[in-house]
Amino acid sequence: MSSNKLDLHGKTWTEALTEFRDFYNSAARAHPGGGVQLEVVHGYGSTGQGGRLLTSLRNYLERQAHAGLLSFRTGEAVDGNPGHTLVTTLRVLPAAGDDLADNIWEYCARPQSHKKVMNRFRRYGDPKVQQAIRELQGQRRLRAVNVGREKGYEAV
């Protein structure tokens, strides 16, 4: 396997994100000017409709690209293969501590009640979860919605 290729097959999203971030940051630190092209193999999902890794990774890459930290091209755009993505380093990615906000954002892809969000991420403690929600709302990545009769959130 090439030193610029990362295979994430068989990993959970949490494992894949950690491995990707370490792989990317290693390349970004080795070449501070950016411009290193990395191939990330994630598969295309057993249904052919885009598996969890493909969807989650590309959503993550989209957010990082929007922040100006990297650029990427889908395999479909390059060679018709949806099972990989080409990523180009620009700057080092943020530390893993920022995962809570990203996890909440991802969880709220479909509207979720405040109670469900707090319960799902309770291991982080209420103050951290509430802070992450406020930050996401401030970034306009999360909006308040009604879920039934309850207050809730939806990713934007």
N, C-alpha and C positions, 0 to 999 in steps of 0.2 A: 504494500500500500504506500502510495506517495506520501511524503511528509506534509503535503498541502491538502490531504484528503482525510475526512473524518467520517466514519461509518457509525450511525446511530441506531441501526436496526436492533430491535429487541429491547431497547431502553424505555423506561418510563419517561414521561415528559420532564419530571424533576431531574432525573439522572441525565437526560439528554441536554437540558439547559445548562447544567453545571459543567458537563463535559464540553459542550460547545463554547461556553464562555471562557473556560480555561484554554482551549485550543486557539480560539480567536485572539485572546489577549496575549498569549505567548507569541503568536505571529506579529501582532500589532506592536508589541514591545521590542521585538527583534528588528523591526523595520519601522521606526518612528515616523517616517515620512508617509506611511500608508502605501496603498497600492498593491498589497499582496493578495492574490486571488486564491481563495480556498474553496474546495469542493466539499459540500456537506451532503452525504448520502443518508436519506431518511426513509426511503421507500415511499410508495404511493397509497398504501392502505390496502387491506385485504378485500375491500368492497370495490376498489377502483374509483371511489368517489373522494378520495383524499382522507388519509388516516389521521389519527390524533397528532402524531409527530409532524407530519407535513403541515397541517393546519396551524398547530401551536407554534411551530418554528417560524413559519412565514408571518404569522401575526406578530411575533416577537421581533423579527427582522424589520417588519414594516415600521414598528414603533422606534426602533434604533436608527433606522434610515431617516425617519422624520426628524430625529434629534441630531442628525448629521454625524453619527458615529460610524456608519458603514454604508455600503451600497450593496445591492444584490440583484441577481437576475434569476428567474425561475428556470428550471430545466426545460420546461415546455417552450419557453422563448428562445432558448439556446439550441437545443437539439431534439425537442419533442418529448423528452423524458421527464415525466413529473416526479420521478423518484429521487431527484437531487436538486440542489440549489447552489448556485455559485455566489460566493460572498467576497466582497473586496474590503479589505481593512482601510479604515480612515483614522480612527482614534480608539483608544482603549475603552472597553465597555465598563459600565458601573459595577460596583461590588454586588455580591449576592444579597445584601441587606435590602436591596430595592425590589426583591422578588415579591414581597407581600402585596404591594400595590399592583404589580402585574398579575398576580394570581387572583386578586379581587376583580380586576378588570376583566380577566378571562372568564371567571365564574359568572359575571354579570352579562355575558354575551346575550343571555335571555334574561328578562327582568327577574330580579330576586328581591324578596322582602328584606327589610333591614334585619329582622330577627334571624332569617336564614343566613345572611352574610355574617352576622356577628357569631352565630353558632358554628358555622363552617370554619372560621378562622380564630376561634376562641383560644387556641394554644398560644397565639401571639399576645393575648391580653387585649381587653377592650380599648384602652387608650391608643395603642398602636394601630389597631384596626380602624378606629374612628379617625385617627390622623391620616392614615392612608386614603380613606374615603374622601376626606376634605381635600387632600392633595390632588386626587384624581378629578374631583369636581372642579378644582381651581385650574387644572390643566385642560378642562373640558373633555376629558376622556370618560367621565361617568356623569350621568344626570339622574336627578330624583324623579321617580315615577310612582304611580299608584299601582300596587299589586293587590288586586282585590280591594279590600278595605284598609290595607296596610301601606305604610310608607315603604318605598323600596328604591332600587337602583338599576340602571341599565347602562351598559357600555355604549359609548358613542364611537 
